[in-house]
Amino acid sequence: MILLRANCFFCSVLAVFLPLTASFAQVNQVTNIAPDVYFHEGDIKNNGHCNNGWIVFEDYVLVIDANFPSGAKELIPKIKAITSKPIRFVFDTHHHGDHAYGNQVWMENGATPVAYAGVIEEMKKHETGYYGSVDGRWESAAKTRPDVAASKLKPPSLLYDKKMVFDDGKHRVELLHFGVAHTHGDGFAWLPKEKILFTGDACVNGPYNYAGDGDTGAWVKTLDAAKKLGAQIICPGHGSLGSGKLLTDQQNYFLELRKQVRKHQRTKPEEMSEAVHEIQASLEKQHQIARYVGDFLPAQVEKVYQEFGGKPFLKETTLDEHQQHVREREK
């Protein structure tokens, strides 16, 4: 009971100070956010790496997100510097390469990849080189990433439908799925004792929202469900640690984005590029969500515009690889 109270106090204090300091967790540095619970902010700018976390149980370690192969190789020595316990499981929060392509590296180090069952369904849609005979996203990534080219795609083999629990009596981690968000297969890792939530890219902290594989309307509802957990610390898929308010900021960004795009619901596709600038100006005026505005905004606007019944309006040259795959499926 004393340990539990100490943990809760630690979380409460941390939740208060997280919004006030950006230096608490730094890129490529390990942060101990609770007893036996760690967060590592990945270098997305230079390496495309996602954030990771890990929980040290009595007999093993559970890692949150596989990262790219290079990210996995960077992280493993940092984990081993903290504990000699074996890394037994790695949780892919979703199917994207920066969260799942490192699976082979973890498997070579004794871990089993775990995921919500929907991750496999997403991989079957996008990893057509593995599940079929046409090059998919892995093959595209391998053209520009030597770490991917030197590795192999290893889909998660331990799957859950609604919930999976890791509990050794001291620590408890619940792997959950609330619905469509960033993708159709997003999973969350919830630590109820510490009130810590690892969100994958269903929640980020900065201009990192890729919306092409999800649904922004459903995303808002999924964040509603996640908020009901009452998390005090949010470990996002990209960007710095946040308090529970981070879920609200992420949700409000999409609510406002949808509100602004709805104003242009009847605008012709050829006129939407100009509307993007107007939408950007409106979003940037709102302090709590301005940090989410970035290079993905035109694609986000196009995505919402299509959800409201509009047609694509961006030129192929402005789309990244993921968005091009989505466009190809819609032709």
C-alpha positions as CSV (number, residue, x, y, z in Angstrom):
1,M,0.0,0.0,0.0
2,I,2.9,2.4,0.8
3,L,4.4,1.7,-2.6
4,L,1.1,2.3,-4.4
5,R,0.6,5.7,-2.6
6,A,4.2,6.7,-3.4
7,N,3.6,5.9,-7.0
8,C,0.4,7.9,-7.2
9,F,2.0,10.8,-5.5
10,F,4.9,10.6,-7.9
11,C,2.4,10.6,-10.8
12,S,0.5,13.5,-9.4
13,V,3.6,15.7,-9.0
14,L,4.9,14.7,-12.4
15,A,1.5,15.5,-14.0
16,V,1.6,19.0,-12.6
17,F,5.1,19.8,-13.8
18,L,5.0,18.1,-17.2
19,P,3.3,21.0,-19.0
20,L,5.8,23.4,-17.4
21,T,9.0,21.9,-18.6
22,A,10.1,20.7,-22.0
23,S,13.4,19.5,-20.7
24,F,12.1,16.8,-18.4
25,A,12.3,14.2,-21.2
26,Q,14.9,14.8,-24.0
27,V,15.3,13.2,-27.4
28,N,17.3,9.9,-27.2
29,Q,17.5,10.0,-23.4
30,V,15.9,7.5,-21.0
31,T,13.4,9.0,-18.5
32,N,12.3,7.0,-15.4
33,I,8.7,8.1,-15.1
34,A,7.7,5.7,-12.3
35,P,9.3,2.8,-10.5
36,D,10.3,0.3,-13.2
37,V,8.6,2.3,-15.9
38,Y,10.7,4.1,-18.6
39,F,10.1,6.5,-21.5
40,H,12.4,7.2,-24.4
41,E,11.7,10.0,-26.9
42,G,12.8,8.9,-30.3
43,D,14.6,11.1,-32.8
44,I,12.0,11.6,-35.4
45,K,13.7,14.6,-37.1
46,N,17.0,12.8,-38.0
47,N,16.1,9.1,-37.9
48,G,12.3,8.8,-38.2
49,H,12.2,7.0,-34.8
50,C,9.1,6.7,-32.7
51,N,9.0,7.0,-28.9
52,N,9.4,3.9,-26.8
53,G,8.7,2.8,-23.3
54,W,9.3,-0.3,-21.2
55,I,8.2,-1.8,-18.0
56,V,10.5,-4.0,-15.9
57,F,8.4,-6.8,-14.4
58,E,9.7,-9.3,-11.8
59,D,10.9,-11.8,-14.5
60,Y,11.0,-10.0,-17.8
61,V,10.7,-6.7,-19.7
62,L,7.8,-5.5,-21.8
63,V,8.7,-2.9,-24.5
64,I,6.2,-0.5,-26.0
65,D,6.7,-0.3,-29.8
66,A,9.3,-2.0,-32.0
67,N,10.4,1.2,-33.8
68,F,12.5,0.9,-37.0
69,P,15.3,-1.6,-36.9
70,S,17.9,1.2,-36.2
71,G,15.7,2.4,-33.4
72,A,15.4,-1.0,-31.8
73,K,19.2,-1.5,-32.0
74,E,19.7,1.9,-30.3
75,L,17.2,1.1,-27.5
76,I,18.3,-2.5,-26.5
77,P,21.6,-1.5,-25.0
78,K,19.8,1.3,-23.0
79,I,17.4,-1.3,-21.6
80,K,20.2,-3.7,-20.7
81,A,22.1,-0.9,-18.9
82,I,19.1,-0.7,-16.5
83,T,18.1,-4.3,-16.0
84,S,19.5,-7.8,-16.6
85,K,16.0,-9.2,-17.0
86,P,15.2,-10.6,-20.4
87,I,13.2,-8.7,-22.9
88,R,10.3,-11.1,-23.5
89,F,7.6,-9.0,-25.3
90,V,7.4,-6.0,-27.6
91,F,4.0,-4.3,-28.2
92,D,3.4,-2.9,-31.7
93,T,0.8,-0.1,-31.1
94,H,0.0,-0.2,-34.8
95,H,1.4,-1.4,-38.2
96,H,3.4,1.6,-39.4
97,G,7.1,1.0,-40.0
98,D,8.4,3.3,-37.3
99,H,6.5,1.2,-34.8
100,A,6.7,-2.3,-36.2
101,Y,9.5,-2.8,-38.6
102,G,12.0,-3.4,-35.8
103,N,10.2,-6.6,-34.8
104,Q,13.0,-8.9,-36.2
105,V,15.6,-7.1,-34.1
106,W,13.6,-7.7,-30.9
107,M,12.9,-11.3,-31.9
108,E,16.6,-11.9,-32.3
109,N,17.0,-10.7,-28.7
110,G,14.3,-13.1,-27.4
111,A,11.1,-11.0,-27.6
112,T,7.8,-11.9,-29.0
113,P,5.9,-9.2,-30.9
114,V,2.4,-8.5,-29.5
115,A,-0.4,-6.5,-31.1
116,Y,-4.1,-5.9,-31.4
117,A,-5.5,-8.3,-34.0
118,G,-6.4,-5.4,-36.3
119,V,-2.7,-4.7,-36.8
120,I,-2.5,-7.9,-38.9
121,E,-5.5,-6.8,-41.0
122,E,-3.8,-3.5,-41.6
123,M,-0.6,-5.2,-42.6
124,K,-2.5,-7.4,-45.1
125,K,-3.8,-4.3,-46.8
126,H,-0.5,-2.4,-46.9
127,E,2.3,-5.0,-46.8
128,T,1.4,-6.6,-50.1
129,G,5.0,-7.7,-50.7
130,Y,4.8,-10.0,-47.6
131,Y,1.2,-11.1,-48.0
132,G,1.1,-11.1,-51.8
133,S,3.3,-10.5,-54.9
134,V,3.2,-6.7,-55.3
135,D,5.6,-4.4,-53.5
136,G,4.1,-2.7,-50.5
137,R,5.2,-0.3,-47.9
138,W,8.1,-2.4,-46.6
139,E,9.6,-2.5,-50.0
140,S,9.1,1.2,-50.4
141,A,10.8,1.9,-47.1
142,A,13.7,-0.4,-48.0
143,K,14.6,1.8,-50.9
144,T,15.5,4.8,-48.7
145,R,16.3,3.1,-45.3
146,P,19.3,0.8,-45.1
147,D,18.1,-0.5,-41.7
148,V,14.9,-1.7,-43.3
149,A,16.7,-3.1,-46.4
150,A,18.9,-5.2,-44.1
151,S,16.0,-6.6,-42.1
152,K,12.8,-8.6,-42.7
153,L,9.2,-7.9,-42.0
154,K,8.0,-9.9,-39.0
155,P,4.3,-9.4,-38.2
156,P,3.3,-9.7,-34.6
157,S,2.4,-13.3,-33.6
158,L,0.8,-12.9,-30.2
159,L,-2.6,-11.1,-30.8
160,Y,-5.5,-9.9,-28.7
161,D,-9.0,-9.0,-29.7
162,K,-10.1,-6.6,-26.9
163,K,-7.7,-6.8,-24.1
164,M,-4.4,-8.4,-22.9
165,V,-3.1,-8.2,-19.4
166,F,0.4,-8.5,-18.0
167,D,0.4,-8.6,-14.2
168,D,3.0,-9.9,-11.8
169,G,1.3,-8.6,-8.7
170,K,3.5,-5.5,-8.5
171,H,3.0,-4.1,-12.0
172,R,0.0,-4.4,-14.3
173,V,-0.2,-3.4,-18.0
174,E,-3.4,-3.6,-19.9
175,L,-3.2,-3.6,-23.7
176,L,-6.4,-2.1,-25.0
177,H,-8.2,-1.2,-28.2
178,F,-10.8,1.6,-28.3
179,G,-11.6,1.9,-32.0
180,V,-10.3,3.5,-35.2
181,A,-8.0,6.5,-34.8
182,H,-4.6,7.0,-36.4
183,T,-5.2,3.6,-38.1
184,H,-7.8,0.9,-37.9
185,G,-5.6,-1.1,-35.5
186,D,-4.4,1.2,-32.8
187,G,-3.5,-0.3,-29.4
188,F,-2.9,1.4,-26.1
189,A,-0.8,0.3,-23.1
190,W,-2.5,1.3,-19.8
191,L,-0.8,1.2,-16.4
192,P,-3.7,1.6,-13.9
193,K,-1.6,1.7,-10.8
194,E,0.7,4.4,-12.1
195,K,-2.0,6.1,-14.2
196,I,0.3,6.1,-17.2
197,L,-0.9,5.7,-20.8
198,F,1.2,4.8,-23.8
199,T,-0.8,5.8,-26.8
200,G,1.2,5.1,-29.9
201,D,0.3,7.6,-32.6
202,A,-3.3,7.7,-31.5
203,C,-2.0,10.7,-29.5
204,V,1.1,12.7,-30.4
205,N,2.6,15.9,-29.1
206,G,3.4,18.1,-32.0
207,P,2.9,18.2,-35.8
208,Y,3.1,14.5,-36.3
209,N,-0.5,13.5,-37.1
210,Y,-0.7,11.3,-40.2
211,A,-4.4,10.8,-40.9
212,G,-4.3,8.8,-44.1
213,D,-4.9,5.3,-42.6
214,G,-7.5,6.3,-40.1
215,D,-10.7,8.3,-39.8
216,T,-10.7,11.7,-38.0
217,G,-14.3,11.5,-36.8
218,A,-13.8,8.1,-35.3
219,W,-10.4,9.3,-33.9
220,V,-12.2,11.9,-31.8
221,K,-14.5,9.2,-30.3
222,T,-11.5,6.9,-29.6
223,L,-9.8,9.7,-27.7
224,D,-13.0,10.1,-25.7
225,A,-12.8,6.5,-24.6
226,A,-9.1,6.8,-23.8
227,K,-9.8,9.9,-21.6
228,K,-12.1,7.9,-19.5
229,L,-9.2,6.0,-18.1
230,G,-8.1,9.0,-16.1
231,A,-4.4,8.9,-17.1
232,Q,-2.2,11.5,-15.4
233,I,0.8,10.9,-17.7
234,I,0.6,10.4,-21.4
235,C,3.5,8.9,-23.3
236,P,2.7,9.8,-27.0
237,G,3.9,8.1,-30.1
238,H,5.9,11.1,-31.1
239,G,6.9,14.3,-29.2
240,S,7.5,14.9,-25.6
241,L,5.7,13.5,-22.5
242,G,2.5,15.2,-21.4
243,S,-0.1,15.3,-18.7
244,G,-3.6,13.8,-19.1
245,K,-4.5,17.1,-20.9
246,L,-2.5,16.0,-23.9
247,L,-5.4,13.7,-25.0
248,T,-7.7,16.7,-24.9
249,D,-5.3,18.9,-26.9
250,Q,-5.0,16.1,-29.6
251,Q,-8.8,15.7,-29.6
252,N,-9.5,19.4,-29.8
253,Y,-7.1,19.7,-32.8
254,F,-9.2,17.3,-34.8
255,L,-12.5,18.8,-33.7
256,E,-11.3,22.2,-34.8
257,L,-9.8,20.9,-38.0
258,R,-13.1,19.2,-38.9
259,K,-15.0,22.4,-38.0
260,Q,-12.8,24.5,-40.3
261,V,-12.9,22.0,-43.2
262,R,-16.7,21.7,-42.9
263,K,-16.9,25.4,-43.8
264,H,-15.5,24.4,-47.2
265,Q,-17.6,21.3,-47.6
266,R,-19.0,22.7,-50.9
267,T,-15.8,24.2,-52.1
268,K,-14.6,22.8,-55.4
269,P,-11.6,20.5,-55.2
270,E,-9.5,22.8,-57.4
271,E,-10.1,25.6,-54.9
272,M,-9.3,23.7,-51.8
273,S,-5.5,24.3,-51.9
274,E,-6.2,28.0,-51.3
275,A,-8.6,27.1,-48.5
276,V,-5.8,25.2,-46.7
277,H,-4.0,28.5,-46.0
278,E,-7.2,29.9,-44.5
279,I,-7.6,26.8,-42.3
280,Q,-4.0,26.9,-41.2
281,A,-4.3,30.5,-40.1
282,S,-7.3,29.7,-38.0
283,L,-5.7,26.7,-36.3
284,E,-2.5,28.6,-35.6
285,K,-4.5,31.3,-33.7
286,Q,-5.5,28.8,-31.1
287,H,-2.6,28.4,-28.6
288,Q,-3.5,25.0,-27.2
289,I,-3.5,23.3,-30.6
290,A,-1.2,25.4,-32.8
291,R,1.7,23.1,-32.2
292,Y,-0.1,20.3,-34.2
293,V,0.0,22.4,-37.4
294,G,2.8,21.3,-39.7
295,D,3.7,19.7,-43.0
296,F,0.9,17.1,-42.7
297,L,-1.8,19.8,-42.7
298,P,-2.7,19.8,-46.4
299,A,-3.1,16.0,-46.4
300,Q,-5.1,16.2,-43.2
301,V,-7.4,18.8,-44.8
302,E,-7.8,16.6,-47.9
303,K,-8.5,13.6,-45.7
304,V,-11.3,15.4,-43.7
305,Y,-12.6,16.9,-47.0
306,Q,-13.0,13.4,-48.4
307,E,-14.7,12.2,-45.2
308,F,-17.3,14.9,-45.8
309,G,-17.8,13.6,-49.4
310,G,-15.2,15.7,-51.3
311,K,-12.7,14.4,-53.8
312,P,-8.8,14.4,-53.5
313,F,-7.2,17.7,-54.5
314,L,-3.5,17.4,-53.7
315,K,-1.0,16.7,-56.5
316,E,0.8,13.3,-56.3
317,T,4.1,15.1,-55.7
318,T,2.9,16.6,-52.5
319,L,2.0,13.2,-51.0
320,D,4.3,11.1,-48.9
321,E,4.6,7.3,-49.5
322,H,1.7,6.4,-47.1
323,Q,-0.6,8.9,-48.7
324,Q,0.3,7.7,-52.2
325,H,-0.6,4.2,-51.1
326,V,-4.0,5.4,-49.9
327,R,-4.6,7.3,-53.1
328,E,-3.8,4.3,-55.2
329,R,-6.3,2.2,-53.2
330,E,-9.0,4.8,-53.9
331,K,-8.5,4.9,-57.7
